[in-house]
């Protein structure tokens, strides 16, 4: 597996973009409707996707009601504190990514 490129803020960019480096793209993304497979970023950089061991640049939605999302590698799951108004949709997961991410629903 190759090393993901990093933005000027030191964040890995794996199929998404850093909202600090590209605010014009972040502000044009929509978060009003979330669907399974959506790739999302924080709408506000003050509310990053985080775990006890690090930050994540983006997440993939695996359930829409209630909202549940996981990191691209499915090593982190968010569900209780997810608010749709704090998310922006920036793309769609590949079928392979979504298959891996959906395994978190059963763990």
C-alpha positions in Angstrom: 0.0 0.0 0.0 1.4 3.4 -0.9 1.7 6.4 1.4 -1.2 8.9 1.1 -0.1 12.4 0.2 -0.3 15.0 2.9 -1.7 18.5 2.6 0.2 21.5 4.0 -1.5 21.0 7.4 -0.1 17.5 7.6 -3.4 15.7 7.0 -3.5 12.7 4.8 -5.6 13.2 1.7 -7.1 9.9 0.6 -9.8 10.7 -2.0 -10.9 13.8 -0.2 -9.5 17.2 0.4 -8.5 19.2 3.4 -11.2 21.8 4.2 -8.5 24.3 5.3 -6.5 23.9 2.1 -9.6 24.0 -0.1 -12.3 26.1 1.6 -14.0 26.9 -1.8 -14.7 23.2 -2.3 -15.8 22.6 1.3 -18.3 25.5 1.2 -19.9 24.3 -2.0 -20.5 20.8 -0.7 -23.9 19.9 0.6 -24.9 18.1 3.9 -28.7 18.4 3.9 -29.2 14.7 2.8 -26.8 11.9 3.7 -26.9 8.5 2.0 -25.1 5.3 2.6 -21.8 5.5 0.8 -21.3 9.3 1.0 -17.8 10.5 1.7 -18.1 13.4 4.2 -15.8 15.9 5.8 -16.4 18.2 8.8 -18.2 21.3 7.8 -16.2 23.2 10.5 -12.6 22.4 11.1 -13.2 23.1 14.8 -15.1 19.7 14.9 -12.7 17.2 13.3 -13.3 13.5 13.0 -11.1 12.2 15.8 -10.4 9.1 17.9 -8.2 8.7 21.0 -5.2 8.1 18.7 -5.6 10.5 15.8 -7.6 12.7 13.4 -9.3 11.6 10.2 -9.8 13.8 7.1 -13.0 12.2 6.0 -15.5 9.4 6.8 -17.9 7.2 4.9 -21.6 7.1 5.9 -22.7 3.5 6.5 -26.2 4.2 7.9 -28.4 7.3 7.4 -31.0 7.0 10.2 -29.5 7.3 12.7 -26.3 8.5 11.1 -23.3 6.2 11.5 -20.0 6.7 9.7 -16.6 5.0 9.7 -13.1 5.8 8.7 -12.0 4.7 5.2 -10.1 1.7 6.7 -13.1 0.9 9.0 -10.9 1.3 12.1 -13.1 4.0 13.6 -16.8 4.2 14.0 -18.8 7.3 14.9 -22.5 7.1 15.8 -23.6 8.9 19.0 -22.3 12.4 18.4 -22.9 12.7 14.6 -24.9 15.8 13.6 -25.7 16.2 9.9 -25.4 19.9 10.0 -21.7 19.4 10.9 -21.0 17.3 7.8 -20.4 18.1 4.1 -20.7 15.5 1.3 -17.7 15.5 -0.9 -18.0 12.3 -2.9 -19.0 8.7 -3.0 -17.1 5.6 -1.7 -16.1 3.0 -4.2 -17.9 -0.3 -4.0 -14.7 -1.9 -2.4 -14.5 0.9 0.2 -18.1 0.6 1.1 -17.9 -3.2 1.4 -15.1 -2.9 3.9 -16.8 -0.1 5.8 -20.1 -2.0 6.1 -18.3 -4.7 8.1 -18.3 -2.4 11.1 -22.1 -2.6 11.4 -21.7 -6.3 12.4 -18.9 -5.8 15.0 
